[in-house]
Amino acid sequence: MNKAVRAAWVLGLGLVVGLGWTGCQQATSINTQVQEAIAEHLTSRPGIDASRMTVEVETVVVDGDRAEAEVTFRSRDTPDSRMNYHYELSRADGKWKVESGRPSAAQSPHPGGEEGGGTLPEGHPPVGGGTGE
């Protein structure tokens, strides 16, 4: 292989690896930004003790300045207790903000809701009559 071909291969490979790495970092960054927006949203809501739960952003789908996120909340006291939520967010001035949230469609009936009869995890706000955020 002559030097020109080898240099082109090295340059091309470097470009592909660099773009792939940038894409991974960007996806991680967006997930982190969305998780921070959700955490900020939760701390602004009365009756939620966010320190008693872990927040796991499962998926984020971005469409311009709008995003949808699937999130799993787990109780720190009883890690088997979990709740899945779907959030819709918007980005303004480079910052993500939660617009709405609701239990995920794939989730089993919400404890304490109309269909469920269980108890809510420690630190969970009351359900019913709200916007589901």
C-alpha positions as CSV (number, residue, x, y, z in Angstrom):
1,M,0.0,0.0,0.0
2,N,1.5,3.3,-1.0
3,K,1.9,6.2,1.4
4,A,-1.0,8.3,-0.1
5,V,-3.5,5.4,0.2
6,R,-2.3,4.6,3.8
7,A,-2.6,8.3,4.8
8,A,-6.1,8.4,3.3
9,W,-7.1,5.3,5.3
10,V,-5.7,6.6,8.5
11,L,-7.4,10.0,8.0
12,G,-10.7,8.3,7.1
13,L,-10.6,5.9,10.1
14,G,-9.7,8.8,12.4
15,L,-12.7,10.8,11.1
16,V,-15.1,7.9,11.5
17,V,-13.9,7.2,15.1
18,G,-14.0,10.9,16.0
19,L,-17.5,11.4,14.6
20,G,-18.7,8.2,16.4
21,W,-17.2,9.4,19.7
22,T,-18.7,12.8,19.3
23,G,-22.1,11.2,18.6
24,C,-21.8,9.1,21.8
25,Q,-20.8,12.1,23.9
26,Q,-23.7,14.2,22.5
27,A,-26.2,11.4,23.3
28,T,-24.8,11.1,26.8
29,S,-24.9,14.9,27.2
30,I,-28.5,15.1,26.1
31,N,-29.5,12.3,28.5
32,T,-27.7,14.1,31.3
33,Q,-29.4,17.4,30.4
34,V,-32.8,15.7,30.3
35,Q,-32.2,14.0,33.6
36,E,-31.2,17.3,35.2
37,A,-34.4,18.9,33.8
38,I,-36.5,16.2,35.3
39,A,-34.7,16.5,38.6
40,E,-35.3,20.2,38.6
41,H,-38.9,19.6,37.8
42,L,-39.3,17.1,40.6
43,T,-37.8,19.5,43.2
44,S,-40.2,22.2,42.2
45,R,-43.2,19.9,42.9
46,P,-44.6,19.9,46.5
47,G,-44.9,16.6,48.2
48,I,-42.0,14.9,46.3
49,D,-39.0,13.8,48.3
50,A,-36.6,13.3,45.3
51,S,-33.8,12.2,47.7
52,R,-35.7,9.0,48.5
53,M,-35.7,7.8,44.9
54,T,-33.3,7.2,42.0
55,V,-34.1,8.4,38.5
56,E,-33.0,6.3,35.5
57,V,-33.5,7.9,32.1
58,E,-34.1,4.8,29.9
59,T,-34.6,6.5,26.5
60,V,-34.6,10.0,25.0
61,V,-35.9,10.8,21.6
62,V,-35.0,14.3,20.4
63,D,-36.8,16.1,17.6
64,G,-35.3,19.5,17.2
65,D,-36.2,21.5,20.4
66,R,-38.6,18.9,21.6
67,A,-37.9,15.6,23.3
68,E,-39.6,12.7,24.9
69,A,-38.1,10.6,27.7
70,E,-39.0,7.3,29.3
71,V,-37.9,7.4,32.9
72,T,-37.9,4.8,35.7
73,F,-38.1,5.9,39.3
74,R,-37.0,3.5,42.0
75,S,-37.4,3.8,45.8
76,R,-34.1,4.0,47.6
77,D,-35.8,2.2,50.6
78,T,-37.3,-0.6,48.5
79,P,-35.4,-0.8,45.1
80,D,-37.9,-3.4,43.8
81,S,-40.6,-0.6,43.9
82,R,-40.5,1.3,40.6
83,M,-42.6,3.5,38.5
84,N,-42.2,4.3,34.8
85,Y,-43.0,7.8,33.5
86,H,-43.1,9.4,30.1
87,Y,-42.0,13.0,29.9
88,E,-42.3,15.6,27.2
89,L,-39.7,18.3,27.2
90,S,-38.8,21.5,25.3
91,R,-35.5,23.3,24.9
92,A,-35.3,27.1,25.1
93,D,-32.1,29.0,25.3
94,G,-30.1,25.8,25.3
95,K,-31.9,24.4,28.4
96,W,-34.3,21.5,28.6
97,K,-37.6,22.0,30.5
98,V,-40.3,19.5,31.4
99,E,-43.6,20.4,29.7
100,S,-45.6,17.4,30.9
101,G,-45.3,13.9,32.4
102,R,-47.6,10.9,32.9
103,P,-47.2,7.3,33.8
104,S,-45.9,5.2,30.9
105,A,-48.5,3.2,28.9
106,A,-46.5,0.1,29.4
107,Q,-46.6,0.4,33.2
108,S,-48.8,-1.7,35.3
109,P,-51.7,0.1,37.1
110,H,-50.4,2.9,39.4
111,P,-50.5,2.0,43.1
112,G,-53.3,3.9,44.8
113,G,-54.9,5.0,41.5
114,E,-58.3,4.1,40.3
115,E,-57.2,0.7,39.0
116,G,-54.7,-0.1,41.7
117,G,-55.1,-0.8,45.3
118,G,-51.6,-0.8,46.5
119,T,-49.7,1.8,48.6
120,L,-47.5,4.5,47.1
121,P,-43.7,4.3,47.6
122,E,-42.3,6.5,50.4
123,G,-41.9,10.1,49.2
124,H,-44.4,9.8,46.4
125,P,-46.9,12.6,46.0
126,P,-50.6,12.0,46.2
127,V,-52.3,10.8,43.0
128,G,-55.7,11.7,41.5
129,G,-57.1,14.9,40.3
130,G,-53.7,16.2,39.1
131,T,-52.1,16.7,35.8
132,G,-50.0,13.6,36.1
133,E,-46.8,15.5,36.3
